[in-house]
Every structure is written in structure tokens, then in C-alpha cells.
């Protein structure tokens, strides 16, 4: 009830502010930058809860003020497309629990796809985990994935199932390693939940994966005996490295999911998890078996500069006998260094899960798959890969006409200079995987990507009056 009142009050504030701005315009008075910034901020905060139609109803003609209609429509996803970019579900449907991970595995500047693939052997009554690699033979802007390679780069087969996957640099050596989790069947019996890591012993352009390590990355799940950890990597404390947020089901106490936060304490790169903090950042406690919400991804979905949480969810309706598959969006109403997650919203921003009546929760990731400056949504459901394009790019292009700035040289070998007459508040740099790399003070006039691999980077320049432009910077 308190949360509902909070958002209703903010909606009333937005309506009042819209009337103020409309009156200023009708009087021919210049709209102050601080009012413009406040208006945009409230629009972005309220959009996922009330939707475009709800905000337009509250704003009326004020929605058209000085181009602020784009703020109301700033984030929206197109309808889902299945088997996009040449990824066919025919082979994937032979397995279970596919999870997507996009990264530039061959260092050619575009995103490739790696997915887990669990097969059940009726003879041994066990699952084995394998990996499918789809090389992007197109470009960063126009992906085209080749036929899958099974267990490439020396990836070993091992006994496990239900495997979320992340491609991250575990040891700080500049290449991508594999992190996954599931049940450990190596002892020949129904196993405990475990973390599996496979180190890349090659390099950023030519991966060569070694042996499977079990629980070498220490991610204990106290209170969730015998269950695997669902996890997502992201910089939750603003210190420039990847922390881990995850959850696991309490099978013994039947208390639902328990949430865990592992701060990354590594000093020289890589991942060194601290002891877990349980149920942090205001996250809900105790989802039941009939409403499973395993974490999917951390991403700045509402485009306000901090990481939000998306969870795949499944519930069962005993009346109809049908499953309900959906996404839950936990908005970060805190900051990029001190997260506070709000009560979840279902399928905001036009996010749509096809009515598959599946007994699986959708597994998602947010990446800039078409290199247009915003994060798109890709998810697996019943071994089908769905793509929802983020249509924010058109709004960004409309806003960019108002910013007087340039970033050169582009392409660059590492250094690039920002030239602008705008009053810049901050500069945010991320990669196509949506990973935040750095936030620079607005007074800084140059970027240095010398320590980053070749590829496309997204440079978001935010002004004091909360306007922004995203520039694609290619590092050679």
C-alpha cells in the first residue's frame, strides 16, 4: 500500500509539473533547465508502472512540450521475434534449459552467442551439460549467426543440468572465462548445487578452455541446501568491477528463494567474491514454488544510470491448469552505488512473453545486439530464442539533434576527445554486453579505451538539464 501511494503521489507531481510547463510555454516564458530535467526524470521513473498511455493521460498537452513526448516514450520494446539472426530452435529443442550469453569471443568487434544445453540420458538417468557456440559472421550492426558448434574451443562435457551461464573475466587476464551453475552429478548420484568455472587458457581472440572446476569460485548459499544458484553479474557498488547478485531455493525449509549479494573484492581485476549478504537491497523474500522468480539479468532497463533487475517468472493456475510465464522488473530506485529495488512490475516497457504455456521461466539477457546505442532483450523459452528490439534509438536520435557535441577520432586506437558547448554532468561508458565500464566527471574532455579490447563502445553524454546522447565509438 505504501509503494502504491508513493507512485500515485509522484504521478500527481508529474501532472502538476506538466501544467506549470504548459503555462510557461503559453506565456512565452523560457522553460528553466531544472524544471525540464525534473519533468524528464519523473517521466522515466513512472513509465514502467503507468505505461505510455497512463502518463499521456496525466500530462495531456504538456506531453508535447519542447519535445518531451520522447521522454514519455523513451523506453519501449518491439514485439518478440523468434529465431532471429539465423538462430534456429530445431537443434536446441533436443535439449533443456538453454541460457543465452552474448560476448565477443573471437575479438572481431561483434557479439557472438554461447548457450548451455542440457541432455538427459535415460540409460544413466543423468543430465550432461554441453555448450553451443554461434559465431556472428555478420557485423555488430547486422548480426548473422552461423550454424552452432558443439563444445568448441576445447570445452569439456560434464554431468550437470539447469545451467545459467555468464562469460566474464574471472582471473583478470583480459579474456573471457565461463561461469555456470547447476547440480553436480560427478559422484554418480543426485548432486548438490554447485558453481562450475572453465578458465580460458587462450586469449581474447583465440579461446582455449581448460578443465571444469567445481566450486573454485566460492559462492556459498547458506540456507538453500542442495540447490543451485541463479546469478547475474553487474557493478552494484560503482567501483568499476563486477559484483554478483543471485538467488537459490530453500528446499529444506520450503521458504522460497533466498537472495544473495557477493561484493567483488578483487583489487587487480577478476572476480573475488566476499561472503554473501542475504536478502539485500530491499529484494522480496520467500517466492513459492508456484511463483518461481530466478534472477535473469542486471541492466539499466529504465535508462536512469543504475542497474535494475529482471527476473524470469513462472506461476501455475490451478483453476485453468495453465502456466503463466512472464518477466518481473525490479526498478532500482536507489543509485549506481547504493541500490534499492522496488516491488516488481510485470512485463513493463512492452516486454512480452509469448503464451507458450511452458513449465519453464524465461531466461533473458540485455545486450546491444544491433549496436544502435540501446539495450535489446533476448531470451530463451522452450529452447526458442526470442528477440525484442529496443526502440529507444529513434528517441535518442531525436534528442541528439539538440546536443552540440562531437567525439573524435572515431574509430580510435584508444584516445578520443569530446568537444561540446553543452554543460556536461557525466559521461558513461559501456560495452555492447551492457556492462558499465566507467563514469567520468563532466569536466573530463577525453576518453581512454587503451586497456579495452577492440570493438564498439557506447558513450552516453548526459547534460546538466538531463538531456543525453549516445555515441558509438569503435576501438580498433
Secondary structure, 3 states (H helix, E strand, C coil): CHHHHHHHHHHHHHHHHHHHHHHHHHCCCCCCHHHHHHHHHHHHHHHHHHHHHHHHHHHHHHHHHHHCHHHHCCCCECCCEECHHHCCHHHHCCCECCCEEEECCCCCCCCEEEEEEEEEECCCCEEEEEEEEECECCCCCCCCECCCEECCCCCCCECCCCCCEEEECCCCCCCCEEEEEEECCCCCCCCCEEEEEEEECCCCCCCCEEEEEECCCCCCCCCCCCCCCEEEEECCCCCCCCEEEEEEECCCCCCCEEEEEECECCCCCCCCECCCEECCCCCCCCCCCCEECCEEEEECCCCCCCCEEEEEEEEEECCCCEEEEEEEEECECCCCCCCCECCCEECCCCCCCCCCCCCCCCEEEEECCCCCCCCEEEEEECCEEEEECECHHHHHHHHHCCCCEEEECCCECCEEEEEECCCEEEEEEEECCCCEEEEEECCCCEEECCCCCCEEEEEEEEECCCCEEEEEEEEC
